[in-house]
Amino acid sequence: MSDGEPPRSPAAWSSWEKRTSIITSFGRRLTRKHYFIGLAVLLVTTIFLANPYHTFVKSHEPHAATVPRPDTISTSMAVTPTPSPPVPVQVEKPAEEVASPPKEPEQKPAEEPKPKPEEKKPEPPVSEEMEKPAPEDEDGPEEPVDPEFCTTWPVGPKGKYTPKTQPGGSKQQQLASFAPAGGWKKPQGVRVVAMVFYGRRRNVDILDCYLRQNLAVNGGYVDEVWFMVHTEKKEDVDWLREFVRDVPGYTFMDLGACTKQGYGCMWEYAVEDDTIYIKIDDDILYIHHDTIPQLIHTRLAQPHPYAISAQLVNSPVTGMQQYHYGAIHAFLPDPKDRPYRAAAETWRPSEMGLYPRGTRPLEGNPLDVKPSYRGHPWLLLSNTSHNTADLKRTPLGAWNHDRGEANIAFGPGWTSWGAAAQQLYSLLYNLERNEMHRYHFGRRLDYEDSTTTTTTATTNESEYDGPGGENLYDMQYERYNLNFVAIWGADVRAALPIHDDEAEVTAEIPARLGRPFVIDTRAVVGHYSFFTQYEGIRQTDLLDRFRAFANEHVCTAANRKKPWDRRCEGF
């Protein structure tokens, strides 16, 4: 008791002793575990109060949710991330990949956060290489167009990318041409118009390189390209309207009320005499350099058929013919359930290696195979053409074994995305091996004795004596796909009105006129997907593959193509 302090009463001393007794008793019951819990609570509270964002780690997802700007949202955010084991890395990844590592919830960012309260979207850490501006990045898409898609190319943090592939680079091989001696020469007096049935800019961006290659002003056969706009999606319409302004020969075709109707009304524009119209779907991802000249010359050499189609890679009809004529190879989807390769700009199937031996066979029907992961490739089972037994394990092998009960136009080759993928990867492999002759089945057909009157309006058709029609396949009035077809304007005009254009142009009108619909198998094109195949096929890396091929072999140095999207998760 200090000086000046009044003496405590006995009752006060008794109350104080009870309090100290309770505290002493509680202290004896505390263990080391309780002390650690207390320290942890104190530490967490301190961190929480010191962080201006009131989170335990630096996170971009909440801002992406509240400020949905495409340039800040990774496509992988469309699906709630689930913990997964670390992805093994087989090769050293480029520096720009550091900015987009595979998402693992338990992993914290390596760099110290640098938040600024006034900013709504903190920038992710970038590597020194990505901080150096690339001149061509300024022209690339800065925003991912649709979180439904992603790319396997090593794009930067904002979706920008400078293509690494140079046109005519060191790896480019000279692809064989089947042109006549002296090369292709456009016939005089014939106008050629390409009618692109347009709805999706993502596909047309790749198709653009092939269209420019075939323009007459660039030494090709096509005088004009009409983009027949059949969509009301504002982003696609605005993109196309701006896109065609810079390309002589490109025309934006506003179809008015027809935009909201079926495809039949679009043919009402293809009615001029002495004009061959080539109807092209917007999901054609590859056109062989001989295809359009070949179709034009076959159209002249064979006046009797009602229309001449290119040979489609990914078709219910020609797909099975390609299987039996050796153009299809044994491919299966990557058996792994997550990416394990570095992001890369590549199109050659051989660079992915072979399907691992000893892998368990696919469960169920190969035609109903499930996608492995977003951006997955398909792998060769064997790199020799002699081991055709492997084909029995593939979707087309299953299709060959059981054709189904539906009409061939709506059978497994139309519904199965696996059948589509196998055909398209086989096309890439045939291009890599420079063996496009594998598609040239059929023969020259003699229609000279036909007494059927044609309605074509060319004055010099009967005098034509040139190439064309060497390898034809007659559909015998059965339905074929109307994805890439050459037809005279006068023949279209005489058949109007057209409603179900595919059924009518490929089967019904030819049968009514006695003029067959034929396929020129030398005119090869790659078709991406039917709507029945789309959900599976979009989860492959095929768009990236065909863009890479176009960059190397078709696009000019000033027109090389770049991905539209963020990197697929795990690449």
Solvent accessible surface area in square Angstrom, and as a share of the most:
residue,aa,sasa,rsa
1,M,149,0.66
2,S,76,0.49
3,D,149,0.77
4,G,86,0.83
5,E,67,0.30
6,P,98,0.62
7,P,114,0.72
8,R,120,0.44
9,S,58,0.38
10,P,117,0.74
11,A,77,0.60
12,A,41,0.32
13,W,112,0.39
14,S,50,0.33
15,S,46,0.30
16,W,130,0.46
17,E,107,0.48
18,K,135,0.57
19,R,144,0.53
20,T,49,0.29
21,S,68,0.44
22,I,122,0.62
23,I,122,0.62
24,T,72,0.42
25,S,35,0.23
26,F,111,0.46
27,G,36,0.35
28,R,176,0.64
29,R,160,0.58
30,L,52,0.26
31,T,70,0.41
32,R,183,0.67
33,K,141,0.60
34,H,93,0.42
35,Y,130,0.49
36,F,128,0.53
37,I,89,0.45
38,G,41,0.40
39,L,111,0.55
40,A,52,0.40
41,V,91,0.52
42,L,116,0.58
43,L,109,0.54
44,V,73,0.42
45,T,62,0.36
46,T,76,0.44
47,I,82,0.41
48,F,79,0.33
49,L,127,0.63
50,A,80,0.62
51,N,32,0.17
52,P,78,0.49
53,Y,58,0.22
54,H,102,0.46
55,T,45,0.26
56,F,127,0.53
57,V,57,0.33
58,K,42,0.18
59,S,33,0.21
60,H,48,0.22
61,E,72,0.32
62,P,69,0.43
63,H,42,0.19
64,A,10,0.08
65,A,82,0.63
66,T,104,0.60
67,V,47,0.27
68,P,97,0.61
69,R,113,0.41
70,P,58,0.37
71,D,21,0.11
72,T,33,0.19
73,I,42,0.21
74,S,26,0.17
75,T,1,0.01
76,S,8,0.05
77,M,53,0.24
78,A,70,0.54
79,V,101,0.58
80,T,110,0.64
81,P,54,0.34
82,T,102,0.59
83,P,105,0.66
84,S,38,0.25
85,P,78,0.49
86,P,103,0.65
87,V,25,0.14
88,P,84,0.53
89,V,90,0.52
90,Q,129,0.57
91,V,90,0.52
92,E,166,0.74
93,K,49,0.21
94,P,52,0.33
95,A,37,0.29
96,E,17,0.08
97,E,8,0.03
98,V,104,0.60
99,A,12,0.09
100,S,39,0.25
101,P,84,0.53
102,P,37,0.23
103,K,56,0.24
104,E,28,0.13
105,P,79,0.50
106,E,120,0.54
107,Q,115,0.51
108,K,144,0.61
109,P,66,0.41
110,A,110,0.85
111,E,88,0.40
112,E,145,0.65
113,P,63,0.39
114,K,152,0.65
115,P,43,0.27
116,K,105,0.44
117,P,109,0.69
118,E,135,0.61
119,E,69,0.31
120,K,142,0.60
121,K,57,0.24
122,P,10,0.06
123,E,90,0.40
124,P,42,0.26
125,P,52,0.33
126,V,53,0.31
127,S,18,0.12
128,E,133,0.59
129,E,90,0.40
130,M,42,0.19
131,E,113,0.51
132,K,134,0.57
133,P,118,0.74
134,A,28,0.22
135,P,118,0.74
136,E,56,0.25
137,D,27,0.14
138,E,112,0.50
139,D,124,0.64
140,G,8,0.07
141,P,40,0.25
142,E,88,0.40
143,E,87,0.39
144,P,11,0.07
145,V,47,0.27
146,D,36,0.18
147,P,75,0.47
148,E,60,0.27
149,F,29,0.12
150,C,25,0.15
151,T,1,0.00
152,T,13,0.07
153,W,0,0.00
154,P,8,0.05
155,V,2,0.01
156,G,11,0.11
157,P,29,0.18
158,K,93,0.39
159,G,3,0.03
160,K,41,0.17
161,Y,8,0.03
162,T,37,0.22
163,P,3,0.02
164,K,121,0.51
165,T,24,0.14
166,Q,100,0.44
167,P,44,0.28
168,G,48,0.46
169,G,27,0.26
170,S,122,0.79
171,K,122,0.52
172,Q,48,0.21
173,Q,45,0.20
174,Q,154,0.68
175,L,32,0.16
176,A,43,0.33
177,S,63,0.40
178,F,56,0.23
179,A,32,0.25
180,P,45,0.28
181,A,111,0.86
182,G,72,0.69
183,G,32,0.30
184,W,55,0.19
185,K,151,0.64
186,K,56,0.24
187,P,25,0.15
188,Q,152,0.68
189,G,68,0.66
190,V,10,0.06
191,R,67,0.24
192,V,1,0.00
193,V,0,0.00
194,A,0,0.00
195,M,0,0.00
196,V,0,0.00
197,F,12,0.05
198,Y,2,0.01
199,G,16,0.16
200,R,111,0.40
201,R,32,0.12
202,R,22,0.08
203,N,8,0.04
204,V,0,0.00
205,D,16,0.08
206,I,3,0.02
207,L,0,0.00
208,D,0,0.00
209,C,3,0.02
210,Y,1,0.00
211,L,1,0.01
212,R,64,0.23
213,Q,70,0.31
214,N,8,0.04
215,L,4,0.02
216,A,38,0.29
217,V,116,0.67
218,N,92,0.47
219,G,70,0.68
220,G,15,0.14
221,Y,6,0.02
222,V,1,0.01
223,D,54,0.28
224,E,50,0.22
225,V,0,0.00
226,W,21,0.07
227,F,0,0.00
228,M,0,0.00
229,V,7,0.04
230,H,38,0.17
231,T,24,0.14
232,E,116,0.52
233,K,99,0.42
234,K,140,0.59
235,E,83,0.37
236,D,9,0.05
237,V,23,0.13
238,D,63,0.33
239,W,49,0.17
240,L,0,0.00
241,R,103,0.38
242,E,98,0.44
243,F,36,0.15
244,V,16,0.09
245,R,162,0.59
246,D,121,0.63
247,V,8,0.05
248,P,104,0.65
249,G,31,0.29
250,Y,16,0.06
251,T,50,0.29
252,F,38,0.16
253,M,32,0.14
254,D,102,0.53
255,L,8,0.04
256,G,47,0.45
257,A,74,0.58
258,C,12,0.07
259,T,22,0.13
260,K,155,0.66
261,Q,99,0.44
262,G,48,0.46
263,Y,111,0.42
264,G,3,0.03
265,C,22,0.13
266,M,0,0.00
267,W,1,0.00
268,E,94,0.42
269,Y,76,0.29
270,A,0,0.00
271,V,39,0.23
272,E,78,0.35
273,D,71,0.37
274,D,53,0.27
275,T,2,0.01
276,I,0,0.00
277,Y,0,0.00
278,I,0,0.00
279,K,9,0.04
280,I,0,0.00
281,D,29,0.15
282,D,5,0.02
283,D,4,0.02
284,I,0,0.00
285,L,0,0.00
286,Y,4,0.02
287,I,2,0.01
288,H,4,0.02
289,H,62,0.28
290,D,4,0.02
291,T,0,0.00
292,I,0,0.00
293,P,10,0.06
294,Q,3,0.01
295,L,0,0.00
296,I,0,0.00
297,H,9,0.04
298,T,0,0.00
299,R,0,0.00
300,L,6,0.03
301,A,31,0.24
302,Q,13,0.06
303,P,48,0.30
304,H,18,0.08
305,P,0,0.00
306,Y,1,0.01
307,A,0,0.00
308,I,0,0.00
309,S,0,0.00
310,A,0,0.00
311,Q,0,0.00
312,L,0,0.00
313,V,0,0.00
314,N,0,0.00
315,S,0,0.00
316,P,0,0.00
317,V,7,0.04
318,T,0,0.00
319,G,0,0.00
320,M,6,0.02
321,Q,49,0.22
322,Q,0,0.00
323,Y,28,0.11
324,H,109,0.49
325,Y,124,0.47
326,G,28,0.27
327,A,0,0.00
328,I,6,0.03
329,H,18,0.08
330,A,9,0.07
331,F,1,0.00
332,L,2,0.01
333,P,4,0.02
334,D,1,0.01
335,P,50,0.32
336,K,90,0.38
337,D,93,0.48
338,R,73,0.27
339,P,9,0.06
340,Y,22,0.08
341,R,51,0.19
342,A,19,0.15
343,A,4,0.03
344,A,49,0.38
345,E,27,0.12
346,T,23,0.13
347,W,3,0.01
348,R,23,0.08
349,P,4,0.03
350,S,61,0.39
351,E,81,0.36
352,M,31,0.14
353,G,37,0.35
354,L,83,0.41
355,Y,9,0.04
356,P,50,0.32
357,R,157,0.57
358,G,83,0.80
359,T,41,0.24
360,R,189,0.69
361,P,105,0.66
362,L,53,0.26
363,E,149,0.67
364,G,68,0.65
365,N,70,0.36
366,P,23,0.15
367,L,17,0.08
368,D,96,0.50
369,V,15,0.09
370,K,157,0.67
371,P,39,0.25
372,S,28,0.18
373,Y,26,0.10
374,R,59,0.21
375,G,5,0.05
376,H,0,0.00
377,P,5,0.03
378,W,1,0.00
379,L,3,0.01
380,L,5,0.02
381,L,2,0.01
382,S,15,0.10
383,N,94,0.48
384,T,60,0.35
385,S,42,0.27
386,H,174,0.78
387,N,56,0.29
388,T,81,0.47
389,A,68,0.53
390,D,12,0.06
391,L,20,0.10
392,K,153,0.65
393,R,88,0.32
394,T,0,0.00
395,P,0,0.00
396,L,0,0.00
397,G,6,0.06
398,A,16,0.13
399,W,5,0.02
400,N,48,0.25
401,H,161,0.72
402,D,89,0.46
403,R,116,0.42
404,G,43,0.41
405,E,184,0.82
406,A,57,0.44
407,N,81,0.42
408,I,73,0.37
409,A,4,0.03
410,F,80,0.33
411,G,5,0.05
412,P,21,0.13
413,G,0,0.00
414,W,50,0.18
415,T,67,0.39
416,S,8,0.05
417,W,25,0.09
418,G,0,0.00
419,A,0,0.00
420,A,0,0.00
421,A,0,0.00
422,Q,0,0.00
423,Q,0,0.00
424,L,0,0.00
425,Y,0,0.00
426,S,0,0.00
427,L,0,0.00
428,L,0,0.00
429,Y,13,0.05
430,N,0,0.00
431,L,0,0.00
432,E,36,0.16
433,R,78,0.29
434,N,55,0.28
435,E,34,0.15
436,M,6,0.03
437,H,104,0.46
438,R,49,0.18
439,Y,0,0.00
440,H,34,0.15
441,F,9,0.04
442,G,35,0.33
443,R,162,0.59
444,R,128,0.47
445,L,28,0.14
446,D,109,0.57
447,Y,44,0.17
448,E,155,0.70
449,D,130,0.67
450,S,44,0.28
451,T,136,0.79
452,T,51,0.30
453,T,115,0.67
454,T,42,0.25
455,T,60,0.35
456,T,22,0.13
457,A,32,0.25
458,T,18,0.11
459,T,131,0.76
460,N,68,0.35
461,E,20,0.09
462,S,110,0.71
463,E,137,0.62
464,Y,55,0.21
465,D,142,0.74
466,G,37,0.36
467,P,39,0.24
468,G,0,0.00
469,G,0,0.00
470,E,40,0.18
471,N,22,0.11
472,L,3,0.02
473,Y,59,0.22
474,D,28,0.15
475,M,13,0.06
476,Q,118,0.53
477,Y,78,0.30
478,E,90,0.40
479,R,56,0.21
480,Y,0,0.00
481,N,4,0.02
482,L,5,0.03
483,N,9,0.04
484,F,0,0.00
485,V,0,0.00
486,A,0,0.00
487,I,1,0.00
488,W,1,0.00
489,G,0,0.00
490,A,6,0.05
491,D,2,0.01
492,V,1,0.00
493,R,110,0.40
494,A,72,0.56
495,A,15,0.11
496,L,55,0.27
497,P,92,0.58
498,I,8,0.04
499,H,137,0.61
500,D,72,0.37
501,D,13,0.07
502,E,37,0.16
503,A,11,0.08
504,E,24,0.11
505,V,1,0.00
506,T,0,0.00
507,A,15,0.11
508,E,94,0.42
509,I,1,0.01
510,P,0,0.00
511,A,58,0.45
512,R,162,0.59
513,L,73,0.36
514,G,33,0.31
515,R,2,0.01
516,P,5,0.03
517,F,0,0.00
518,V,0,0.00
519,I,0,0.00
520,D,0,0.00
521,T,0,0.00
522,R,59,0.22
523,A,0,0.00
524,V,1,0.01
525,V,0,0.00
526,G,0,0.00
527,H,3,0.01
528,Y,8,0.03
529,S,9,0.06
530,F,24,0.10
531,F,164,0.68
532,T,46,0.27
533,Q,1,0.00
534,Y,60,0.23
535,E,101,0.45
536,G,7,0.07
537,I,0,0.00
538,R,52,0.19
539,Q,37,0.16
540,T,12,0.07
541,D,6,0.03
542,L,0,0.00
543,L,21,0.11
544,D,9,0.04
545,R,3,0.01
546,F,0,0.00
547,R,9,0.03
548,A,1,0.01
549,F,2,0.01
550,A,0,0.00
551,N,0,0.00
552,E,10,0.04
553,H,30,0.14
554,V,23,0.13
555,C,5,0.03
556,T,84,0.49
557,A,67,0.52
558,A,107,0.83
559,N,22,0.11
560,R,29,0.11
561,K,10,0.04
562,K,24,0.10
563,P,0,0.00
564,W,21,0.07
565,D,5,0.03
566,R,24,0.09
567,R,14,0.05
568,C,3,0.02
569,E,77,0.35
570,G,8,0.07
571,F,17,0.07
